[in-house]
Amino acid sequence: MIAGGGFGGFYAARTLERVLPHHSAHVTLVSDVNFLLFTPLLPGAAAGTLEPRHVVVPLREELPGTDLWLGRVAGAEPQRGELIVDSLDGRRHELRYDQLIVALGSISRTQPIAGLVEHAIGFKTLADAIALRNRAISMLEIAETIHDAETRAEYLTFAFVGDLYPRCKVQGMRWVLLEARERVMPEVAPSLAAFAVRELRGRGIEIHTGVTIDRVEDRSLSLSDGRVIPARTVVWTAGVRAHPVLARCGLPLAEGGRVEVDRTMRVTGHANVWAIGDAAAVPDPARKGSMSPPTAQHAIRQGRRVARNVAAELGAGGRVRTFKYRTLGVFVDLGRHQAVASTLGIRWRGFPAWFLARTYHMANMPGTKRKLRLLVDWTVALLFSRDTAELGQLGNPSRLE
Ligand SMILES: Cc1cc2nc3c(=O)[nH]c(=O)nc-3n(C[C@H](O)[C@H](O)[C@H](O)COP(=O)(O)OP(=O)(O)OC[C@H]3O[C@@H](n4cnc5c(N)ncnc54)[C@H](O)[C@@H]3O)c2cc1C
């Protein structure tokens, strides 16, 4: 049984389908959504260059040999070998397992900042990305109806592409990037981060480092240096933290709330339970004494390895091995055909980095059909401007009168 159908869970299921002999085992994947969200492409969905459906991979389509069980994991009873799951209609189930792989991911890490939870939007799920896009467009539509420049500024404090909003163009839009550390993008070399900052500032994006947020209100946010920025849209992307459901799974937790595992990803004290990805404190083979960073790169490799380890436990060949992986590289897509990248010690910037990032993400998208859809979306985006339809009413049909 696999809990969670994200990068880790998906690749674990896919590898089990390949390495286990036919009909030798029953693989069940429990997930609260029936797709894998390809997070590196989420900004494309928010920006409108990619169709929302094209940044996800339908699990049923890509995992034909796995039994998909749609529901929300509420906890586990490892002593009894049971996973507790609430199905979509609210019924509670105790699902029996022989081997369990926990791959439940993480959630946005918030901080105790006044007004943050009430007023800011996250950027972790497909719903977050589409809500942000719809919000950006509706803010522009509202700003178009306001004559008072000061009030309009609150609506325009973030950027949006296009010349279709004449009044907004007159007053100008404002994107502000706030970073608590002294520099942005600590995961890339300082020279690449400096290139990215120059590129974004060149587009009129303000970047303020060494500053934190004291308070968020519906019409403004207050910074630690005393400044108040009038803004109605605040997007919170300050990292992730362990999924709270892990604390209800009866498993030992490491510092930070991730499940404690050894180098083979087996949970401490539980011979038949494994944990991977953002949900697990897997020792990082590249940095002694640290745990693996919460990245898709690591979750994918851990998923593949843990599947082979489970297959070995079930007697399907091979042996239980430790997780070995060194980060291949980092890509930061800056949009508008610009990116920075660092791969195997080589630094890339500008158009070559952007091309490399796109090629890499497309190569990693599972399934030929999905790859083609990306290619079509990207080609259309090259030829035409983005559309400005605000589709927030989707999913909220009006009631019959
Ligand atoms: C915007 C964004 C961009 C990113 N870009 C990159 C990148 O470019 N490169 C990179 O390497 N990493 C990137 N990451 C990080 C990467 O997405 C994560 O590290 C990776 O998804 C972790 O894989 P996982 O399997 O542990 O968790 P996830 O992929 O998050 O999967 C967890 C799964 O469990 C499901 N789930 C959660 N709770 C429950 C529950 N209670 N019951 C049932 N199912 C549940 C979720 O719906 C999800 O399908 C990005 C993350 C974000 C948010």
Ligand as a Chemical Component Dictionary entry (heavy atoms), coordinates in Angstrom:
data_LIG
# 
_chem_comp.id                   LIG 
_chem_comp.type                 NON-POLYMER 
_chem_comp.pdbx_formal_charge   0 
_chem_comp.three_letter_code    LIG 
# 
loop_
_chem_comp_atom.comp_id 
_chem_comp_atom.atom_id 
_chem_comp_atom.alt_atom_id 
_chem_comp_atom.type_symbol 
_chem_comp_atom.charge 
_chem_comp_atom.model_Cartn_x 
_chem_comp_atom.model_Cartn_y 
_chem_comp_atom.model_Cartn_z 
_chem_comp_atom.pdbx_ordinal 
LIG C1  C1  C 0 5.426  25.536 -6.764 1  
LIG C2  C2  C 0 6.426  24.437 -6.521 2  
LIG C3  C3  C 0 7.482  24.261 -7.423 3  
LIG C4  C4  C 0 8.415  23.247 -7.225 4  
LIG N1  N1  N 0 9.426  23.102 -8.136 5  
LIG C5  C5  C 0 10.320 22.099 -7.984 6  
LIG C6  C6  C 0 11.347 21.906 -8.955 7  
LIG O1  O1  O 0 11.443 22.672 -9.928 8  
LIG N2  N2  N 0 12.225 20.879 -8.772 9  
LIG C7  C7  C 0 12.129 20.026 -7.691 10 
LIG O2  O2  O 0 12.955 19.099 -7.588 11 
LIG N3  N3  N 0 11.177 20.187 -6.746 12 
LIG C8  C8  C 0 10.260 21.198 -6.872 13 
LIG N4  N4  N 0 9.277  21.374 -5.930 14 
LIG C9  C9  C 0 9.236  20.474 -4.759 15 
LIG C10 C10 C 0 8.515  19.156 -5.089 16 
LIG O3  O3  O 0 7.231  19.426 -5.618 17 
LIG C11 C11 C 0 8.356  18.295 -3.843 18 
LIG O4  O4  O 0 9.568  18.126 -3.196 19 
LIG C12 C12 C 0 7.804  16.914 -4.250 20 
LIG O5  O5  O 0 6.502  17.069 -4.768 21 
LIG C13 C13 C 0 7.785  15.963 -3.062 22 
LIG O6  O6  O 0 7.259  14.734 -3.486 23 
LIG P1  P1  P 0 6.357  13.876 -2.448 24 
LIG O7  O7  O 0 5.925  12.658 -3.160 25 
LIG O8  O8  O 0 7.056  13.757 -1.160 26 
LIG O9  O9  O 0 5.096  14.831 -2.146 27 
LIG P2  P2  P 0 3.982  15.356 -3.146 28 
LIG O10 O10 O 0 4.449  15.357 -4.544 29 
LIG O11 O11 O 0 3.488  16.639 -2.548 30 
LIG O12 O12 O 0 2.855  14.245 -3.019 31 
LIG C14 C14 C 0 2.065  14.056 -1.889 32 
LIG C15 C15 C 0 0.754  13.480 -2.358 33 
LIG O13 O13 O 0 -0.027 13.081 -1.237 34 
LIG C16 C16 C 0 -1.354 13.562 -1.398 35 
LIG N5  N5  N 0 -1.888 13.760 -0.054 36 
LIG C17 C17 C 0 -1.590 14.731 0.830  37 
LIG N6  N6  N 0 -2.283 14.561 1.967  38 
LIG C18 C18 C 0 -3.009 13.442 1.802  39 
LIG C19 C19 C 0 -3.918 12.732 2.638  40 
LIG N7  N7  N 0 -4.194 13.126 3.894  41 
LIG N8  N8  N 0 -4.514 11.632 2.132  42 
LIG C20 C20 C 0 -4.231 11.183 0.870  43 
LIG N9  N9  N 0 -3.390 11.811 0.048  44 
LIG C21 C21 C 0 -2.784 12.924 0.515  45 
LIG C22 C22 C 0 -1.213 14.862 -2.168 46 
LIG O14 O14 O 0 -2.398 15.236 -2.853 47 
LIG C23 C23 C 0 -0.102 14.487 -3.140 48 
LIG O15 O15 O 0 -0.622 13.882 -4.293 49 
LIG C24 C24 C 0 8.315  22.386 -6.095 50 
LIG C25 C25 C 0 7.262  22.550 -5.198 51 
LIG C26 C26 C 0 6.308  23.562 -5.408 52 
LIG C27 C27 C 0 5.184  23.732 -4.424 53 
# 
loop_
_chem_comp_bond.comp_id 
_chem_comp_bond.atom_id_1 
_chem_comp_bond.atom_id_2 
_chem_comp_bond.value_order 
_chem_comp_bond.pdbx_ordinal 
LIG C1  C2  SING 1  
LIG C2  C3  SING 2  
LIG C2  C26 DOUB 3  
LIG C3  C4  DOUB 4  
LIG C4  N1  SING 5  
LIG C4  C24 SING 6  
LIG N1  C5  DOUB 7  
LIG C5  C6  SING 8  
LIG C5  C8  SING 9  
LIG C6  O1  DOUB 10 
LIG C6  N2  SING 11 
LIG N2  C7  SING 12 
LIG C7  O2  DOUB 13 
LIG C7  N3  SING 14 
LIG N3  C8  DOUB 15 
LIG C8  N4  SING 16 
LIG N4  C9  SING 17 
LIG N4  C24 SING 18 
LIG C9  C10 SING 19 
LIG C10 O3  SING 20 
LIG C10 C11 SING 21 
LIG C11 O4  SING 22 
LIG C11 C12 SING 23 
LIG C12 O5  SING 24 
LIG C12 C13 SING 25 
LIG C13 O6  SING 26 
LIG O6  P1  SING 27 
LIG P1  O7  DOUB 28 
LIG P1  O8  SING 29 
LIG P1  O9  SING 30 
LIG O9  P2  SING 31 
LIG P2  O10 DOUB 32 
LIG P2  O11 SING 33 
LIG P2  O12 SING 34 
LIG O12 C14 SING 35 
LIG C14 C15 SING 36 
LIG C15 O13 SING 37 
LIG C15 C23 SING 38 
LIG O13 C16 SING 39 
LIG C16 N5  SING 40 
LIG C16 C22 SING 41 
LIG N5  C17 SING 42 
LIG N5  C21 SING 43 
LIG C17 N6  DOUB 44 
LIG N6  C18 SING 45 
LIG C18 C19 SING 46 
LIG C18 C21 DOUB 47 
LIG C19 N7  SING 48 
LIG C19 N8  DOUB 49 
LIG N8  C20 SING 50 
LIG C20 N9  DOUB 51 
LIG N9  C21 SING 52 
LIG C22 O14 SING 53 
LIG C22 C23 SING 54 
LIG C23 O15 SING 55 
LIG C24 C25 DOUB 56 
LIG C25 C26 SING 57 
LIG C26 C27 SING 58 
# 
